[in-house]
Amino acid sequence: MRWIVVALALVALTSCGGSSGRISGSASGPIGSACVSAGRSAASGALCSCVQGAANQTLSASDQARAAEFFAEPEKAQSTRMSDASTSEAFWERYRNFVSMAEAMCKF
């Protein structure tokens, strides 16, 4: 079960390949910084910029900060997804929308 959540948390990294012309700029922002810092081989500056662009369109600043923690601590994604708290459930829905947008925007 944990790996399913980890896969959701990292899907933006594996399904995006970089800048597709839809998002430009740097990976500045909490999601982009976490993406770069995660040290995954697929994480290029262009990819992290694309993922940050999706975050900018779908998540508030506080949601971005919360989601960025998942890169370093995937177990936080699991506990958030499994939480019965209404705030966590609402966040998880927004997070899933972000992941879907990142997948769509960052494909090549």
Backbone torsions as a table, in degrees:
resi	resn	phi	psi	omega
1	MET	NA	-41.6	-179.0
2	ARG	-58.8	-38.2	-177.1
3	TRP	-69.0	-28.6	176.3
4	ILE	-64.6	-44.2	179.6
5	VAL	-67.9	-40.5	177.1
6	VAL	-60.0	-42.2	179.3
7	ALA	-62.5	-42.0	176.7
8	LEU	-62.5	-42.3	-178.3
9	ALA	-65.9	-30.2	-175.5
10	LEU	-106.1	3.2	-176.1
11	VAL	-59.0	-33.5	179.2
12	ALA	-61.7	-34.1	179.2
13	LEU	-72.2	-36.1	-174.6
14	THR	-89.3	-22.9	-178.0
15	SER	-98.4	-11.0	177.2
16	CYS	-99.2	150.7	-179.9
17	GLY	-122.0	0.4	179.9
18	GLY	135.6	-160.2	-177.4
19	SER	-75.0	126.0	178.8
20	SER	-105.3	13.4	-177.1
21	GLY	89.4	-11.3	-179.7
22	ARG	-87.4	-28.8	179.6
23	ILE	-129.3	133.1	176.5
24	SER	-129.9	170.1	179.2
25	GLY	110.4	-163.6	-177.6
26	SER	-101.3	176.9	-179.1
27	ALA	-87.3	24.5	-176.9
28	SER	-68.4	136.3	-176.1
29	GLY	131.2	163.1	-175.6
30	PRO	-63.3	-38.6	179.5
31	ILE	-70.1	-47.3	178.9
32	GLY	-60.6	-42.5	178.9
33	SER	-65.1	-42.2	178.1
34	ALA	-65.0	-37.7	177.7
35	CYS	-60.2	-50.0	-180.0
36	VAL	-64.0	-43.4	-176.2
37	SER	-71.3	-18.9	-176.3
38	ALA	-66.2	-22.1	175.5
39	GLY	72.9	20.9	178.3
40	ARG	-81.0	144.9	-174.4
41	SER	-62.8	-29.7	-178.9
42	ALA	-81.5	-6.8	-173.7
43	ALA	-85.4	92.0	175.0
44	SER	-93.7	166.7	175.5
45	GLY	-59.4	-39.8	179.9
46	ALA	-65.5	-43.0	178.5
47	LEU	-61.8	-48.6	-177.8
48	CYS	-64.8	-33.5	175.2
49	SER	-65.7	-41.2	178.7
50	CYS	-63.3	-46.1	179.6
51	VAL	-63.4	-41.3	177.5
52	GLN	-63.3	-38.1	176.9
53	GLY	-60.3	-41.7	176.7
54	ALA	-64.3	-40.7	177.9
55	ALA	-62.6	-41.9	-179.7
56	ASN	-60.9	-30.9	-178.1
57	GLN	-85.9	-18.9	-171.9
58	THR	-122.5	-20.4	-174.5
59	LEU	-121.8	144.0	173.0
60	SER	-71.2	170.3	178.3
61	ALA	-59.9	-41.8	179.9
62	SER	-68.8	-36.9	175.6
63	ASP	-64.8	-39.1	178.3
64	GLN	-62.8	-43.3	179.0
65	ALA	-62.3	-41.2	179.1
66	ARG	-65.9	-45.2	-179.2
67	ALA	-67.6	-33.3	-179.9
68	ALA	-61.3	-29.8	178.7
69	GLU	-63.1	-25.9	-178.4
70	PHE	-64.4	-28.3	-179.3
71	PHE	-64.1	-41.9	-178.8
72	ALA	-88.1	-29.3	-176.1
73	GLU	-133.2	78.6	-177.2
74	PRO	-58.1	-24.3	178.7
75	GLU	-63.9	-24.5	175.6
76	LYS	-66.1	-34.8	176.5
77	ALA	-63.8	-43.5	179.6
78	GLN	-61.5	-48.0	-177.8
79	SER	-66.6	-34.5	177.1
80	THR	-66.9	-45.9	-179.3
81	ARG	-63.2	-36.8	-176.5
82	MET	-84.2	-11.4	-176.4
83	SER	-66.9	143.0	175.7
84	ASP	-92.4	-2.5	179.9
85	ALA	-66.1	135.2	-177.6
86	SER	-61.4	-33.6	179.2
87	THR	-67.5	-38.6	178.0
88	SER	-69.2	-39.5	178.2
89	GLU	-63.2	-41.8	179.0
90	ALA	-66.6	-42.1	177.0
91	PHE	-61.0	-44.5	-176.9
92	TRP	-61.5	-36.7	177.2
93	GLU	-64.6	-43.6	177.3
94	ARG	-64.7	-38.7	179.3
95	TYR	-63.7	-43.4	177.7
96	ARG	-61.9	-38.0	176.1
97	ASN	-63.3	-40.8	176.2
98	PHE	-60.2	-47.7	-179.4
99	VAL	-59.6	-44.1	179.1
100	SER	-61.6	-42.5	179.2
101	MET	-66.3	-42.4	179.3
102	ALA	-61.3	-42.3	177.6
103	GLU	-59.7	-45.7	-177.5
104	ALA	-69.1	-41.9	-175.2
105	MET	-75.2	-33.9	-167.6
106	CYS	-100.7	5.8	176.7
107	LYS	-73.4	150.8	174.1
108	PHE	-116.9	NA	NA
